Amino acid sequence: MEERRIRLGNDDVWLELARIGGDSWQVTADWCSWLTADFTADLSTAEVVDFAARMVSHLRASAGGRFSAAVTPGRNNPLTLKAEPVGDGFAFFVRLTPNGDDDVCHLQMEIDPIATLELRETFSALHGALVV
C-alpha cells in the first residue's frame, strides 16, 4: 500500500502531512528542533486530492513561476505553501494554522529549494495513493 503522506524538506527543516485515519491528518513541522508544530487537522480526502492535483499542475507549468496553494479554501485551512522558483526547483514558505486562519496562532517557516522533479513525484504519489 502506498503511503498517504508527503514530507518536504531535509533533516533540519521539514514539513509532513500524513493521513492518520478517516478524515484526520497529522500536520508536523520542525525547524532545527527549535521550533515545532504538531497537530491534527480534519481534512476530507477530496480536499487533499484536490490540493495534490493543484500542486502537480503548478509544478508541471512550463513557466516555473511563483505560486501558492492552500489545502482548503476556507477559514480552517491548516496549511498553505507559497513556492518561489530557485534554480531547477522551488523553495517553500510554509504557513501552518492549527486553530483557523486568525493570525493569532500560526507558524511560518521556509524550506530550502527542492528539485521540481522530486516535488512532482512526491505530490503525484500522494495523489495516486488517495485516488483509488
Salt bridges, closest charged atoms under 4 A:
GLU3 OE1 - ARG5 NE 2.77
GLU16 OE2 - ARG5 NH1 3.15
ASP50 OD2 - ARG54 NE 2.91
GLU84 OE1 - ARG66 NE 2.88
ASP101 OD1 - ARG95 NH2 3.48
ASP103 OD1 - ARG95 NH2 2.66
